[in-house]
């Protein structure tokens, strides 16, 4: 695809103006000096010493807030605030609003988004800056803001994901005296946008069936004051290439700004060494003439025997650090340290699908030449939609939980934002790959003006430039369900392809324009019928298929979303559902997106029982149901390897306390379903293929014994054991098979299974599988249960439940949770006439 010269010019102009962020990994609370004679200083202005004030839109400037004397104490009586953070969390902590996560309090907080919010921070500067350039750097403000320092207007920025900076050298108040050294930084946050289509790709969508109508906004990433020489780094990228002989080239792509009016000869000193492994230090020196302005300088460092970065199940996630000093004579003008990995990402066409007939894109990912089968979940984050409630420690814990669940990938999809640097850092360190919609485009409607499109492309470029040194980032997508809602299919496709061209100018990674690409609009745009599938129909069209019947209709090269819902634990529920609404479910359940009909139906599908006898029974059953459907689906998809190359569950976490997709709740507590996923995502997995879950007492159980191996090692002399038990744990039958070698990177059926055990159970039969290697060590285990019943009759009953559900939704709509409560809608002779009433969901037992 070709980008217009006008667009290229726009992208370059915006990059020169805005791309001034500094890598966060070296930020310290006060100052930092590195690489011996370095003159760079970083002062982190983040913390709890900020204050905030509400004003009517436009009134703050009229009332003179930017002109507050810097040494004045007026802001002392404003509400206290924290940066990074968000407006709602600051107000909640100040007592101005009730916890928006609890009950239906989010409705009460909607007034917040009607106002502009002023954030102020006082700080002292006592040391002269000399011949330095001092910038205040904002790593992320959501969404639009104006900035003043000591009454001087610095400028305006729009866009949640792109950092920006201002040169404040001439505006700083510097003195050894306390009052004269006081500086006042003032930021005005606009009321947040209300129409997502107008800010698509530049702000996280705030709608969808897992959030309510509060638009998040705030200073959500750190604010820093950074001083350097007059020649400084804007960006450093380690662009790596693996050569055929096993060596590697690291091309240091340095974006340098000369803020002076004179051309300068600059010396560069770079060192490369292992960060999480021991290595010799590689040191290089080179010089370049740097004219005033922004320039790109490349220098290639050759490594004869590099240590490659691998996902954890394919090798070690080896990381390098590069330190670069920028010198004029003997004095360092600037310094930069980055962490990177040496790895090569390519894609290949999936076998079983015809290029340009079934599919338009290769969807198999290869890392350093080896097939990387993706065992993933959509992130579902950030950990809190109100980012002020999130800590860095939570990121590390959650990513470790993903790895512990045998995931080798996390997908950030287009309803959620690109993540903070620490997210990618932990993925780098733990060997978790990242599959990402670079900017959130979870909408079908975008601006049609060229200058507005250029802003979206520029935002995407800034996002990828900040994250491209992370070896964990391996796959880029442009949109998420965008074409599901696009009015003009061809316009939508052209936009997504132009976005891909913009991104791939800055990083050599595979790109696909949208997901799932199999909807009606996608086909109208020219995409093929088997591109990918969002495995969501079971939920949204609940009752049409028993889940195992539905799974057998799905054969695609990749599954970017596979979604089933559940309810958090009783302990977690008590943190966000009022006590008097816990059971039977009150209105707060519906507000937090509990689909109180589908949850019962899911339970019935898996257990043959809606499991509504008590709160504990219902909660546990919903989690087990989610886990069992995920397990059966994951295993069904993995048996299609290599035709199918990846699975992403929807979701891993949840960004507020809801009752929807996550397998880890908002309090970082894994649900029971987490363990089912952990089991199904074993890299080496013994598993059972089956056509149905309900069996007559008069028929033998039949199935297939499979082993899937995502590891790159053979397992020789293997034996498989299958054991059948009744409800009391009594063994009914046991069979042992010598299956020989389980080959590396394989999926194979080894045996057909048959057992006459159904006539010896009343309601369920339990099946346990074990795989042992040549030494007798168990290397994989698995288990299932099956029901006594009639599969066809169960499917018929499920259809009848669906028909009742559809009638209810046709009358009230899917998103309207009032439909679950007779008191609210006036059904069954009930009505809601007093605040003392506590409406209860129909169909649930006291």
Buried (B, 14 or more C-beta within 10 A) or exposed (E): EEBEEEBBEBBEEBBBEBBBBBBBEBBEEEEBEBBEEBBBBBBBBBBEBBBBBBBEEEEBBEEEBBEBEBBEEEBEEBBEBBBBBBBBBBBBBBEBBBBBBBBBBBEEBBEBBEBBBBBBBBBBBEEEBEEBBBBBBBBBBBBBBBBBBBBEBBEEBBBBBBBBBBEBBEBBBBEEEEEBBBBBBBBBBBBBBEEBEEBBBBBBBBBBEBBBEBBBBBBBBBBBBBBBBBBBBBBBBBBBEBEEEEEBBBBBBBBBBBBBEEEBEBBBBBBBBBBBEEBEEBEBEEEBEBEBEBBEBEBEBEBEEBBBBBBBBBBBBBBBBBBBBBBBEEEBBBBBBBBBBBBBBBBBBBEBBEEEEBBBBBBBBBBBEBBBBBBBBBBBBBBBBBBBBBEEEBBBBBBEBBBEBBBBBBBBBBBBBBBBBBBBBBBBBBBBBBBBBBBBBBBBBBBEEEEBBBBBBBBBBBBBBBBBBBBBBBBBBBBBBBBBBBEBBEEBBBBBBBBBBBBBEBBEBBBBBBBBBBBEBBBBBEBBEBBBBBBBBBBEEBBBBBBBBBBEEBBBBBBBBBBBBBBBBBEBBEBBBBEEBBBBBBBBBBBBBBBBBBBBBBBBBBBBBBBBEBBEBBBBBBBBBBBBBBBBBBBBBBBBBBBBBBBBBBBBBBBBBBBBBBBBBBBBBBBBBBBBBBBBBBBBBBBBBBEBBBBEEEEEBBBBBBBBBBBBEBBEBBBBBBBBBBEEEEEBBEBEBEBEEBBBBBBBEBBEBEBEBBEBBEEBBBBBBBBBBEEEEEBBBBBBBBBBBBBEEBBEBBEEBBEEBBEBBEEBEEEBBBBBBBBBBEBEEBEBEEEEEEBBBBEBEE
